[in-house]
């Protein structure tokens, strides 16, 4: 069945670009690639008419199609705009070189958090933050599209999605400010694995207003949120809702690889063109970058748009990746060194879901920590791991050199295993011949595996 997860990516634009949607199907064990399960299609939020990347669902369950929030010029008006958030999908853009991110965070602004009755004063928040949200127009070799972004410093750097701007040709980026000004921009760098990108204004206005980046680690389920972006080309559109879930593993993929994210799930409406746009809390702080949505497929192969299932990349992760891109144009990726599948383990009379280790690569952090095939990872740093996709997302959000504690089930009991993650090696060259037939272990999807093993980058 088609994957409901889609990118709410760019709207169709004269320069239209499309990404083929990918679906995960069950297969046989393959190094570092979880066996695909039935997924719904994922589409980028920008305007590219390409098929949306597919999101991976838990083993045994039908995957929901994640759709990127990007639109394409040749698509219908609705399809044409980039969605600020992609339903577990990325925007249809390719990676590009990135620049350094400003070290100093913008000064905090005082924004009324609530009205009398404990309700957020969204009018005040919107008035304060809309100037920091931009509409992005992209020209690619295949056409063009539109998406969203958020200004992160006074030097004119803008945070957005890789699938929105990654495939821009030289001179193919234009940024529209909330006051109607249109400015040229260049690509600083992108991270296709995490769907994060940074672009830089060529001529930065002195009155540019950066947004304040918040702490996504402090976000709680039920908290009020506001999404601002360029859905279907309608710039500065504001929608509100709540945080529906945290650490929601969302998998999207396109011709450039697979993106697995522990996303913030929201019910605020986001649609194509919202991709790359900010998700604000009630104090006007950016707590996420909208990237994908889950949507029901239509009879003609399209999607129904927003159904209240949107996903955002946590701001803490996006900010760290952006800083690396600004520093040298590249981003580091943590590596564990295992191939995984979905499964369960029985310990102390209880059955728990987890990520089953199918294979451990020699010389990797997993091997050095004593992990072995057949072990079931049921938690990481105390957070439940519900399958291969879940563990992959947790590893990908960690930093290189970070110490993690894995709760591992083996022979009916659990134990804590400490692992220090290392920089992921570039496995593409050495694994290319094996990936041609690419069969993944039953119940796994290539996107479910830890970053290092999948060899994406």
C-alpha positions as CSV (number, residue, x, y, z in Angstrom):
1,X,0.0,0.0,0.0
2,X,1.1,3.5,-0.5
3,X,2.9,5.4,2.3
4,X,0.7,8.1,3.8
5,X,3.7,10.0,5.1
6,X,4.6,12.9,2.8
7,X,6.7,16.0,2.7
8,X,4.5,19.1,2.9
9,X,7.1,20.5,0.6
10,X,7.4,23.2,-2.0
11,X,4.5,24.2,-4.2
12,X,4.8,23.7,-7.9
13,X,6.9,26.4,-9.4
14,X,8.1,27.3,-12.9
15,X,11.3,25.5,-12.0
16,X,9.7,22.3,-11.0
17,X,11.6,19.3,-9.5
18,X,10.3,16.0,-8.5
19,X,11.6,13.2,-6.3
20,X,10.5,9.6,-6.7
21,X,8.6,8.2,-3.8
22,X,10.1,5.1,-2.2
23,X,8.3,2.4,-0.4
24,X,9.9,-0.1,2.0
25,X,9.1,-3.7,1.4
26,X,10.0,-6.8,3.4
27,X,13.1,-8.6,2.3
28,X,16.0,-10.7,3.5
29,X,18.8,-9.6,5.9
30,X,21.2,-7.0,4.4
31,X,24.0,-5.3,6.3
32,X,22.7,-2.3,8.2
33,X,19.4,-2.2,6.5
34,X,16.2,-3.0,8.4
35,X,13.8,-5.1,6.4
36,X,11.3,-2.9,4.6
37,X,7.7,-2.9,5.7
38,X,4.7,-1.6,3.9
39,X,5.0,2.2,3.9
40,X,2.9,5.1,2.9
41,X,4.5,7.5,0.4
42,X,6.4,10.4,1.6
43,X,6.7,13.6,-0.3
44,X,8.8,16.7,0.1
45,X,7.2,19.9,1.1
46,X,8.6,22.0,-1.7
47,X,7.2,22.5,-5.2
48,X,8.9,19.5,-6.9
49,X,6.6,17.1,-8.6
50,X,8.7,14.1,-7.7
51,X,7.2,11.3,-5.7
52,X,7.3,11.8,-1.9
53,X,9.7,9.8,0.2
54,X,8.3,6.9,2.2
55,X,8.1,6.7,5.9
56,X,8.7,3.5,7.8
57,X,6.1,2.1,10.1
58,X,6.5,-0.3,13.0
59,X,7.0,-4.0,12.1
60,X,3.8,-5.7,11.4
61,X,1.9,-2.5,10.8
62,X,1.2,-0.7,7.5
63,X,3.5,2.2,7.0
64,X,2.0,5.6,6.8
65,X,3.0,7.6,3.7
66,X,5.2,10.6,4.6
67,X,5.0,13.4,2.2
68,X,7.5,16.2,1.8
69,X,6.1,19.7,1.9
70,X,7.4,20.8,-1.5
71,X,5.4,21.6,-4.6
72,X,6.3,21.7,-8.3
73,X,5.7,24.1,-11.1
74,X,4.1,21.6,-13.3
75,X,1.8,20.2,-10.5
76,X,-1.6,21.6,-9.7
77,X,-1.7,24.7,-7.6
78,X,-2.1,22.8,-4.4
79,X,0.7,20.4,-5.3
80,X,2.7,23.3,-6.6
81,X,3.7,24.8,-3.2
82,X,6.3,23.4,-0.9
83,X,5.0,22.1,2.4
84,X,6.8,23.6,5.3
85,X,6.7,20.2,7.0
86,X,7.0,16.9,5.1
87,X,5.0,14.0,6.5
88,X,8.0,12.1,7.6
89,X,9.3,13.1,4.2
90,X,11.9,15.6,3.0
91,X,11.6,18.4,0.6
92,X,12.4,17.6,-3.0
93,X,15.8,19.3,-3.0
94,X,19.3,18.1,-3.3
95,X,22.2,18.8,-1.0
96,X,24.5,21.8,-1.6
97,X,27.5,23.4,-0.1
98,X,26.9,25.2,3.2
99,X,28.4,28.2,5.1
100,X,29.1,28.8,8.8
101,X,26.4,29.6,11.2
102,X,26.7,32.6,13.5
103,X,27.9,31.6,16.9
104,X,25.9,34.1,18.9
105,X,22.2,33.4,19.3
106,X,19.8,36.3,18.6
107,X,18.7,38.3,21.6
108,X,15.5,37.1,23.2
109,X,12.4,39.1,22.6
110,X,9.6,39.5,25.1
111,X,6.5,38.0,23.7
112,X,3.2,37.6,25.6
113,X,3.0,33.9,26.2
114,X,-0.6,33.7,27.3
115,X,-3.9,35.6,27.5
116,X,-5.9,35.8,30.6
117,X,-7.3,32.1,30.7
118,X,-3.9,30.5,30.1
119,X,-4.5,30.6,26.3
120,X,-1.5,31.5,24.1
121,X,-1.7,35.0,22.6
122,X,-1.1,33.8,19.1
123,X,-1.8,37.3,17.6
124,X,1.1,38.8,19.6
125,X,3.4,35.8,18.8
126,X,2.6,36.0,15.1
127,X,3.2,39.8,15.0
128,X,6.6,39.2,16.6
129,X,8.0,36.3,14.6
130,X,6.6,36.6,11.1
131,X,9.4,38.9,9.9
132,X,11.9,36.1,10.6
133,X,10.1,33.6,8.3
134,X,10.9,33.6,4.6
135,X,9.5,32.0,1.4
136,X,12.1,30.3,-0.7
137,X,11.9,30.0,-4.5
138,X,14.2,27.3,-6.0
139,X,15.3,26.8,-9.6
140,X,16.7,23.4,-10.4
141,X,17.9,21.6,-13.5
142,X,14.5,19.9,-13.7
143,X,12.4,23.0,-13.1
144,X,11.7,24.6,-9.7
145,X,9.7,24.8,-6.5
146,X,9.0,26.8,-3.4
147,X,9.5,26.2,0.3
148,X,10.0,28.0,3.6
149,X,12.9,28.9,5.9
150,X,13.7,30.9,9.0
151,X,16.4,33.5,9.6
152,X,18.8,32.4,12.3
153,X,21.3,35.2,12.5
154,X,21.9,38.9,11.5
155,X,24.4,37.8,8.9
156,X,21.6,36.5,6.7
157,X,21.8,32.8,7.2
158,X,18.6,30.9,6.8
159,X,17.7,27.4,8.1
160,X,15.6,25.2,5.9
161,X,15.3,21.6,4.6
162,X,17.7,19.9,2.3
163,X,14.9,18.6,0.1
164,X,13.9,22.2,-0.5
165,X,17.2,23.7,-1.6
166,X,19.6,20.8,-2.2
167,X,19.2,20.6,-5.9
168,X,19.3,24.4,-6.6
169,X,21.4,25.4,-9.6
170,X,23.9,28.3,-9.3
171,X,21.9,31.5,-9.0
172,X,18.7,29.5,-8.5
173,X,17.8,30.6,-4.9
174,X,15.5,33.6,-4.2
175,X,14.2,34.5,-0.7
176,X,11.0,36.5,-0.1
177,X,10.8,38.5,3.1
178,X,7.5,39.1,4.9
179,X,7.5,42.7,3.8
180,X,7.6,41.8,0.1
181,X,11.3,42.2,-0.6
182,X,13.0,39.6,-2.8
183,X,16.7,38.8,-2.2
184,X,19.2,36.5,-3.8
185,X,20.7,33.7,-1.8
186,X,23.5,31.1,-2.1
187,X,23.7,27.6,-0.7
188,X,26.0,27.2,2.4
189,X,25.6,23.5,2.9
190,X,23.1,20.6,3.3
191,X,22.8,17.4,5.3
192,X,20.7,15.0,3.2
193,X,20.7,12.4,6.1
194,X,18.9,14.7,8.5
195,X,17.2,16.9,5.8
196,X,18.8,20.1,7.1
197,X,20.2,22.9,5.0
198,X,21.5,26.4,5.4
199,X,21.4,29.2,2.8
200,X,22.9,32.7,2.9
201,X,21.5,36.0,1.6
202,X,23.9,37.7,-0.8
203,X,23.0,41.2,0.4
204,X,21.8,41.1,4.0
205,X,19.4,44.0,5.0
206,X,20.4,45.8,8.2
207,X,16.9,45.4,9.5
208,X,16.8,41.6,9.1
209,X,15.1,40.0,12.1
210,X,16.5,36.6,13.2
211,X,14.3,34.2,15.1
212,X,15.2,33.0,18.6
213,X,16.0,29.3,18.6
214,X,14.5,27.4,21.6
215,X,15.3,24.1,23.3
216,X,13.3,21.3,21.8
217,X,14.5,19.0,24.6
218,X,12.2,21.0,26.9
219,X,9.1,20.5,24.7
220,X,6.2,18.5,26.2
221,X,3.3,16.6,24.7
222,X,0.2,18.8,24.7
223,X,2.2,22.1,24.5
224,X,0.7,24.7,22.1
225,X,2.6,25.4,18.9
226,X,2.4,27.6,15.8
227,X,3.7,26.8,12.3
228,X,4.5,29.7,9.9
229,X,5.4,29.2,6.3
230,X,4.7,29.3,2.6
231,X,2.1,26.6,1.9
232,X,1.0,26.5,-1.7
233,X,2.8,29.8,-2.2
234,X,0.7,31.6,0.4
235,X,3.6,33.2,2.3
236,X,3.4,34.1,6.0
237,X,0.6,31.7,6.6
238,X,0.1,30.9,10.3
239,X,-1.5,27.8,11.8
240,X,-1.7,26.6,15.4
241,X,-2.1,23.3,17.2
242,X,-0.4,21.2,19.9
243,X,2.4,18.8,20.2
244,X,0.8,15.4,19.6
245,X,3.9,13.2,20.3
246,X,7.7,13.3,20.8
247,X,10.4,11.1,19.4
248,X,8.1,9.9,16.6
249,X,10.4,8.0,14.2
250,X,9.6,9.1,10.7
251,X,11.4,7.8,7.6
252,X,11.4,9.4,4.2
253,X,13.4,8.7,1.2
254,X,14.1,9.8,-2.4
255,X,16.8,9.2,-5.0
256,X,19.3,10.8,-2.7
257,X,18.9,8.4,0.2
258,X,16.8,7.8,3.3
259,X,16.0,10.3,6.1
260,X,15.2,8.9,9.5
261,X,14.1,11.4,12.2
262,X,12.9,11.4,15.8
263,X,10.3,14.0,15.0
264,X,8.0,16.3,16.9
265,X,4.5,15.3,15.8
266,X,2.0,18.2,15.6
267,X,-1.6,18.6,14.6
268,X,-1.2,22.2,13.3
269,X,-2.0,22.2,9.6
270,X,1.1,22.1,7.3
271,X,1.0,21.6,3.6
272,X,3.3,21.6,0.5
273,X,5.4,24.7,0.7
274,X,5.7,24.6,4.5
275,X,8.8,22.5,4.3
276,X,11.8,24.2,5.9
277,X,9.6,26.6,7.9
278,X,9.7,27.1,11.6
279,X,7.6,25.6,14.4
280,X,7.2,28.1,17.3
281,X,6.3,27.6,20.9
282,X,3.9,30.0,22.7
283,X,6.9,32.3,23.5
284,X,7.9,32.7,19.9
285,X,10.9,30.5,20.1
286,X,11.7,28.0,17.2
287,X,11.4,24.5,18.5
288,X,11.4,22.6,15.2
289,X,11.7,22.8,11.4
290,X,8.6,21.5,9.7
291,X,9.6,18.8,7.2
292,X,6.9,16.3,6.4
293,X,3.3,15.2,6.9
294,X,1.3,12.0,6.9
295,X,-1.5,12.1,4.4
296,X,-4.1,9.7,2.9
297,X,-3.5,8.8,-0.8
298,X,-6.1,9.8,-3.4
299,X,-7.3,7.8,-6.4
300,X,-5.1,9.6,-8.9
301,X,-1.9,8.9,-7.0
302,X,-1.8,12.2,-5.2
303,X,-2.4,13.0,-1.5
304,X,-5.2,14.5,0.5
305,X,-2.9,17.1,2.1
306,X,-2.9,17.9,5.8
307,X,-4.9,15.6,8.0
308,X,-3.5,16.8,11.3
309,X,-0.4,14.6,11.3
310,X,2.7,16.8,10.7
311,X,6.3,16.4,11.7
312,X,9.1,18.7,12.5
313,X,12.9,18.2,13.0
314,X,13.7,19.1,16.6
315,X,15.4,22.5,16.8
316,X,18.3,21.3,19.0
317,X,19.3,18.8,16.3
318,X,18.7,21.3,13.4
319,X,20.8,24.0,15.2
320,X,23.7,21.6,15.8
321,X,23.7,20.5,12.2
322,X,23.4,24.0,10.9
323,X,26.4,25.1,13.0
324,X,28.5,22.3,11.5
325,X,27.4,23.3,8.0
326,X,28.3,26.9,8.6
327,X,31.7,26.0,9.9
328,X,32.9,23.9,7.0
329,X,29.9,23.0,4.8
330,X,29.6,19.4,6.0
331,X,27.9,17.6,8.9
332,X,29.2,14.7,11.1
333,X,27.1,11.6,11.6
334,X,27.2,9.2,14.6
335,X,27.8,5.6,13.9
336,X,26.9,2.4,15.9
337,X,27.8,-0.4,13.5
338,X,24.9,-2.8,13.3
339,X,22.1,-3.9,11.0
340,X,18.7,-4.1,12.6
341,X,15.2,-5.5,12.3
342,X,12.0,-5.1,14.3
343,X,11.2,-7.6,17.0
344,X,10.4,-8.3,20.6
345,X,12.1,-9.7,23.6
346,X,10.8,-11.4,26.7
347,X,12.4,-10.4,30.0
348,X,11.2,-10.9,33.5
349,X,7.9,-12.3,32.3
350,X,7.2,-9.3,30.1
351,X,7.3,-8.9,26.3
352,X,8.9,-5.7,25.0
353,X,9.3,-4.3,21.5
354,X,12.8,-3.4,20.4
355,X,15.4,-3.4,17.6
356,X,16.9,-6.8,16.9
357,X,20.5,-6.8,16.0
358,X,21.0,-8.9,12.9
359,X,24.7,-8.3,12.4
360,X,27.5,-6.4,14.1
361,X,30.3,-5.0,12.0
362,X,33.8,-5.7,13.2
363,X,35.8,-2.9,14.7
364,X,32.7,-0.7,15.3
365,X,31.4,0.8,18.6
366,X,28.8,-2.0,18.8
367,X,31.5,-4.7,18.4
368,X,33.7,-3.1,21.0
369,X,30.8,-2.8,23.5
370,X,30.2,-6.6,23.2
371,X,26.9,-6.4,21.3
372,X,26.1,-9.5,19.1
373,X,23.5,-10.8,16.7
374,X,20.3,-11.7,18.4
375,X,20.5,-9.0,21.1
376,X,17.4,-6.8,21.3
377,X,17.9,-3.1,22.1
378,X,14.8,-2.0,24.1
379,X,15.9,1.4,25.3
380,X,18.6,4.1,24.8
381,X,19.4,6.5,27.6
382,X,16.1,5.4,29.2
383,X,14.0,6.2,26.2
384,X,12.0,3.2,24.8
385,X,13.1,1.7,21.5
386,X,10.2,0.3,19.6
387,X,12.0,-1.1,16.6
388,X,14.8,-0.7,14.1
389,X,13.5,2.6,12.8
390,X,13.3,4.0,16.3
391,X,16.9,3.1,17.3
392,X,18.1,4.4,13.9
393,X,16.5,7.7,14.6
394,X,17.9,8.0,18.1
395,X,21.4,7.2,16.8
396,X,21.2,9.8,14.0
397,X,20.2,12.5,16.4
398,X,23.2,11.9,18.6
399,X,26.6,13.7,18.2
400,X,29.8,12.0,17.2
401,X,31.7,11.1,20.4
402,X,28.6,11.0,22.5
403,X,28.2,8.3,25.1
404,X,24.9,6.4,25.1
405,X,23.5,3.7,27.4
406,X,21.7,0.9,25.6
407,X,19.3,-1.4,27.5
408,X,19.9,-4.8,25.8
409,X,17.8,-7.9,26.2
410,X,19.7,-11.2,26.0
411,X,18.7,-14.7,27.2
412,X,15.7,-13.5,29.2
413,X,17.3,-10.7,31.1
414,X,18.4,-7.1,30.4
415,X,21.6,-5.2,31.0
416,X,23.0,-1.8,30.4
417,X,25.6,-1.5,27.7
418,X,27.6,1.7,27.4
419,X,28.7,2.7,23.9
420,X,30.6,5.7,22.5
421,X,29.5,6.6,19.1
422,X,32.1,7.5,16.4
423,X,32.1,9.3,13.1
424,X,30.3,7.2,10.5
425,X,32.7,5.9,7.8
426,X,31.9,6.4,4.2
427,X,30.7,2.9,3.2
428,X,29.2,3.9,-0.1
429,X,32.2,2.9,-2.2
430,X,32.9,-0.4,-0.5
431,X,29.2,-1.4,-0.2
432,X,28.0,-0.2,-3.6
433,X,28.1,-3.7,-5.3
434,X,26.1,-5.2,-2.4
435,X,23.5,-2.5,-2.5
436,X,22.5,-3.2,-6.1
437,X,20.3,-6.1,-5.3
438,X,19.6,-4.5,-1.9
439,X,17.6,-7.0,0.1
440,X,16.9,-6.1,3.8
441,X,16.2,-8.4,6.7
442,X,12.5,-9.4,7.0
443,X,10.7,-6.7,8.9
444,X,13.4,-4.1,8.3
445,X,13.8,-1.1,6.1
446,X,17.1,0.4,4.9
447,X,16.1,3.6,6.6
448,X,15.7,1.8,9.9
449,X,19.3,1.0,10.3
450,X,21.8,3.1,12.2
451,X,23.4,5.9,10.1
452,X,26.8,4.4,9.8
453,X,25.6,1.2,8.4
454,X,23.2,2.6,5.8
455,X,26.0,4.5,4.3
456,X,24.0,7.6,3.4
457,X,25.5,10.9,3.3
